[in-house]
Amino acid sequence: MTAQTPDAETGTIVALLERMRTQRLPRALDIKSKLDAGGTLDDFDLAFLDEVAADAEYTKQLWDRHPEFQEIGARLIHLYHEISAKALANEQAANAQGPVA
């Protein structure tokens, strides 16, 4: 990651927070609700989670330089951990039941 000017970095943070508020968080909460209801991840869910994981290293570096945002980052990481754990449990349960006739 290249160094940004403070103004550019502020703009990046604003854009990331807006994307989190309008796209990432609502989608993650929808996925969590689906999993809490016993569902499993589909290809679109997996693609979304892959995209989030790919962005994680960049955003972690940014949050590390701005401690005021670290709690937000930690809460998102916790949410994605909950999603991953629940998805695994649901997949294991679905596989244990065998195919639906």
N, C-alpha and C positions, 0 to 999 in steps of 0.2 A: 504494500500500500504506500502510495506516495504521500508526502506531507502536504497538508492543505493549509491555506491561510485561515486565520480564525473565522473570518466571514464565510469562507467556503465551507469550513467544517460545521459552522452553525447552520448553514443552509442544508447540508447533508443530514444533520440531526433532525431538523424540522421535517425534512422529506421522509426520513425513516420513521419518525413518530407518527406522521400522518398516514403513511402506508400501514403501520401497525394498527392504528385506530380504525381505519376504514376497510382494510383488507385482511391482514394477517390475524388479528385477534378475533374478528367475527368468524372467519373460516375455521380457526383452531377451536373455538367454542362450539361451532356446529359439529365438527368432527368428534369432539369430546362428548357431546350430547348423544350422537349416534352410537358411540362406543358404550356409553353408560346405559343405553337401551339394549345392549347386547349385540349390536351390529359389528361388522368387521370393516377394515379399510378396503376401499376400491382403488382402482388405478389412479383416479384423480386425487384422492386423498394422499396416496403415496407420492405422487408427483409434487404435490404441495409441500409435503414434509421434506422431500429431497431438496426442494428449492430453499426452504427455510434453513436446512442444515448447511447448504452451500453458502448461504449468506452469513452464517453464524460467526465464522472466523473474522470477517471484516467488521461486523457490528460489535463483536467482543473487543476488538482493538479500539474502536471508537468509544465504547462505554468505559473501557479501562482508563482512558484519558479524561473522562468526564464522570467522576464519582457520583454526581448528583443524579445520574441515570442508571446507576448500577442496580438499584432495587427493582426498577422496571425490568431490566434484563434478567435478573434473578427470578422474578415471578414468571416471565415468559419461559425461561428454561425449565422451571418447575412444571408449568402447564404442559410443555412438550414432553417432559418425562412422564407425567401422568397419562398423556395420550399414548405414548409408546408402551407403557406397562399394561394399560387396559387393552390396547390392540393385541398385544401378545397373549394376554389371558383369554381374550375372546377367540382368537385364532386357535389356541390350544383346545378350548372348550368345543369349538366347532369341529375340529379334527377328531376329537375324542368321540363325538357323537356319530361320526361317519357321514357318508353322503346322504342327502335327503332324497327319498324315492319319489 
